[in-house]
């Protein structure tokens, strides 16, 4: 993906960099997604500084104890992947290719494609398209379907309208769609935040997710408008500090990332730790986005979706050009970018 005339201007470059950073971070971490044993991560893949294909076995996979009982005749969302659920060692993304994105980012890609074609954001249209996409066999090759999707379809099977099917959630992957909407509409910050809030509630309800979005948006929107990343983080901490790393983590930059994300902050998928971890990495690597995404990937845990938050922040701060060409060009399905 080369920078064209539409992505050269400073005003567009930051949103383009943020969106591209989200997709790059997800694809980079995909083969080692949900590795909690860092030694196993390094043994199986080495230093992950390029797009790689995943392979089995996955030593930390919990697919053997994950389940989805199809609640109705039109609620099959696993299709031919269902036979891998209940088995040990199955990689969550076993059939994805190097540079390919996980399901949450695929759903965002579909939305961005419609927005890039000139459609106005329409929550009902998004939900209808999402349901049809997930119900269609072969629409994607991702083995794992997250809890929120399963919960959504279970509520749908009970007859709830689509805009009331979102389960109460706390997983950082839920921020991906909302941040994409926020970034795309960021020329009008107030409208962007309103649409992002609306979008989040379609799939990830509850106070934890809402508060996490406010925290990230409170940093991201000023950066998209031209403020430095560190200034924006400092201002956010001065306001309330919710979902942000402790001041000592921002002052001491000599700490080992695997100590911070592992001992101080959990590498897991819950927003209460994943968002502060992403902000910590953004602060530390604000001048070296490439190193930041590699550090996030090697930290394991929910590195895909923690990385989505990190990629948005670093890309907004540095713009499109901060991402290495081999990453930007290596995405299997690069996102549409604002012009």
N, C-alpha and C positions, 0 to 999 in steps of 0.2 A: 504494500500500500504506500504509494508515494504521495507526498504533499502536493496538492493541486492548488490552483489559484484561489479556490474557495476556502482552503484551510491555511492559507498563508497569513491572513490578517490576524492581528493580535487578539481581537475580540472573539474570533471564531476558533483560534488556535488553542486556547485554554479548554473550552468544552470538548474539542476534538481530542486533545491530549488526555482528558479525563476519561472519556468513553473508551478510547483505545487502551488506556492503562487498565481499565476494568477487565477487558477481554483478554489482554495479554497476561495479566496476573492469574486469571482463572486457568487459561490454557497451560501456562508454565507449571503451575502447581498440580494440575490434573493427575498426572501419573503417580504422584505421591500424596494424593488427597487422603486425609484421615490416617496418615501414618503417625502413631504416637511414639513408637520406638524409633528414636532418631538414629541409633546405630544400624537398625534394619534398613531405614531409609537410605543411609549412605552406602550400606552394603549392596542394596538392590539397584540403586540408580547412580551412585556417585554424586558429584556436585551437579545439581540441576541448574544449569545456566543456559539451557536451550530447550526447545520443545521436544518431548520424548513420547513414545508410545507406552502405555501401561502394560503390565504383564502380571499374570498369576504365578504363584499365589500372593495374596495380600495378607501379611502376617497379622494385621490389626483389624481385618474386616469383621463386621458384626452382621453381615447379611444372613448368617446362619440362624440368627435369632430375630431377624426382622420379618414382618409378615404383612400381607394385605389380602384380606378376604373380600373378594369382589361382592359389593353389596347389592348389585342389581344387574340386569341384562345389558345395560349401556354404560357400565362403570368399570370396564376392564381397561386398566391403564398400564399393566405390565406386559400383556401380550406374550410374545415368545420369550421374553426375559424372565417370566415367572418361574421357569424351571431352575433358574440359578439361585433363587431365594431359598434359604434353608440349608444351603451348602456352606461348608467352611472354606476359608481361603479365597473366596471369589472377590476379585477386584471390582469396586463399585462402578468403574468406568471401563471395563475390560475391552470393549469393542471400539472405543474411540481412537482416533488417529492422532499422531503428533500434531499439535497446533489446533486441536479441536476443543470446543467449549462444552462445558457440562450443561445439564438440562436447564437450570435457572437462567443461564446466559443465552441459551437457545430461545427461550421464551422472550427474553428482552430483545433479542435480535429481530424476532418477528414483529414486535411492536415498533422498534426503531425503523424497520423497513417501511411500515405503513406511514409513519410520521415523515420519513424522508420523501415519500411519494406525494406528500401534501395533505394527507388526512389529518384532521384535527383529533386530538386525544379524545377517545370515547371509551369510558370504563366498561360499558355494556358490550361494546364490540370486542374489547380485549378479552373479557371473560368468555364470550361465545367462541372466539378463536382459540383460546387456550383449551377449552373443553374439547373442541373438535380435534385439535392437534394431538392432545394426549390420548384421545379415544381411537385414533387412527393407527392401526398396526404399521410398523416400519417408519413412522414419522421421524424417529430418532433412534440412536443406537445405544443410549445410556442405560445401563442395567439398573442403576439405583434411582428410585423415585422417592423424594424426600417426604418426611412426615406431613408437612403442610399440604402436599398434593393429595396424599392418601386421606387426610382428614377432610379436605375440601370435598372430595368425591363421596365420602361417607355421608357428609351433611347434605350434599346434593341428592343422594339416593333417598334421604328422608323427606324430600319434597321442599326443602328450603330454596328460596330464590337465589340465583347465583351471587348476588351482591351481599348475601348473608351467610355464605358458606365458609368464609375464612375461619380457621380455628384460631384460638388464642395461642400465640407463638412467642418464641424467644430466641430463634436461631438467626445468626447473622446473614445467612443466605437470603433471608427475606428482604434485606436492604437493596439487593441488586436491582430489581425492577424499579423501585422507588427512586434510587439514585440516578438510574438512566433517565427517567422522566424529568427529574429535577435538572439534570445537566442539559438535556435537550432544550428545555424551555428557559434556560438561565438568563436570557436577555431581559426577562421580566422576573426579577427575583421573587416578588410576592406571589405572582401567579405560579411560578415554578414550585414554590414550597407548598402551595395549596394543592396543586395537582399531585405532587409526590405524596402528600399525606393521604389524599384520596386513593391513590394507587396502592399504597401500603395496606390500607384497610380492606382491599379486595381479596387479599391472600394471607395476610399476617396481622390478625387483630391482637388487641391487648396493649396494656400500658408500657410494657417493656420495649416492644418494638417501636411504639410511637415515640418514646423518650430517646431511644437510640437514633432514630431518624433525625430528631431535632438536634441532637448533639453533633452528628456528622454534618448535617446541613448548615449548622451554625458556623462550622469551620469552612466547609466547601464553598458556599455561595460567595463569601468575601474573597476567597482565593480566585474564583472564577471571574470576579470583578477586578482583579489586579492586585489584591493585597498579598503580601508574602505569607507563605505557609506558617512560619513560626510566629509571625505577628497574629495571625488568625487563631492559632492554637492558644496563644497567651491570652488573647481577648476572651476566648471561650472559657478558659479556666477562671478568668476574673469574674465572669458572669455567674457561673454555678459549679463548673467542674464535673458535672455528672458525665459518666461514661468516658472520662479522660484519665490518662495515667497520672500517678502521683508526681508532684513537683520534683522529687528526688530522682525519678527516672529521666526527667528531661534535663536535669543539671549534670548528672553523671553519664556521659556518653561513652565511657570506657567499659561499661558493663557488657558482659557476654549476652548476646541476644537469646541464647538458649537457656540462660539463667533467668532472664526477665520473663520470657515467654516459656513457662515451664514451672518456675518456682513462685515468682511474684504474680504472674498472670497465667491463667490456664490457656493452653493452646486449643481448647475445645471450641465448640460452635456457638456457645451462648453469648449473647450480645454484651452481657455485663463484663466479660473479660475480653472478648474478641475485638470490640470496638476500641477500648483503651490500648490493646496490643497493636492495632493498626495505626492508631495515632502516635504511639511511641515510635514505631518504625518510620512513620512519615517524618516525625521531628528529627530523628537521628540521621536519616538518609535523604534529607531534603535537597541536598546538592548532588546526590548520586542515586537517581531512581532505579537504575539497573541493579546496583548492589542491594537496594531496598527490597526489590521483588525477589531476588535470589535469597536474601536472608529470610524473608517471609516463607518462601517455599521450603527451605531447609529446616525451619522451625516446626514443621509438621502440623498435626492436628487439622483443624479446618482452614488450611492454608489457602484453599481456593477462594472462599468467600470472605475471609479476613483480608485476603489479597485484593478482592474486588474493591473494598473500602480503601485500602492502601493505594491501589492503582489509580483510583479516582482522585485522591488527594495529591499524589505526586505528579500525575498527568496534568491536573489543573494548575499546579504551581509552575511547571516547566513548559507546558505546551506540547504540541504534537512532536516536536523535534527531539524531545528527551528520550524517546524510545528507540532502541537500536533497530536499524533497518531489518536485520534478520528476524527480529521479533514481529515487527509490523507487517513485513512481507510474509512471514511464516504462518500467520493465522489461517486456518482452513476456511473460515467464513468471517472475514473482518467486518466489523459493524459499520452500518451507514453512519456518516459523520455530518454534523451540521455545516451548512455553507453560509 
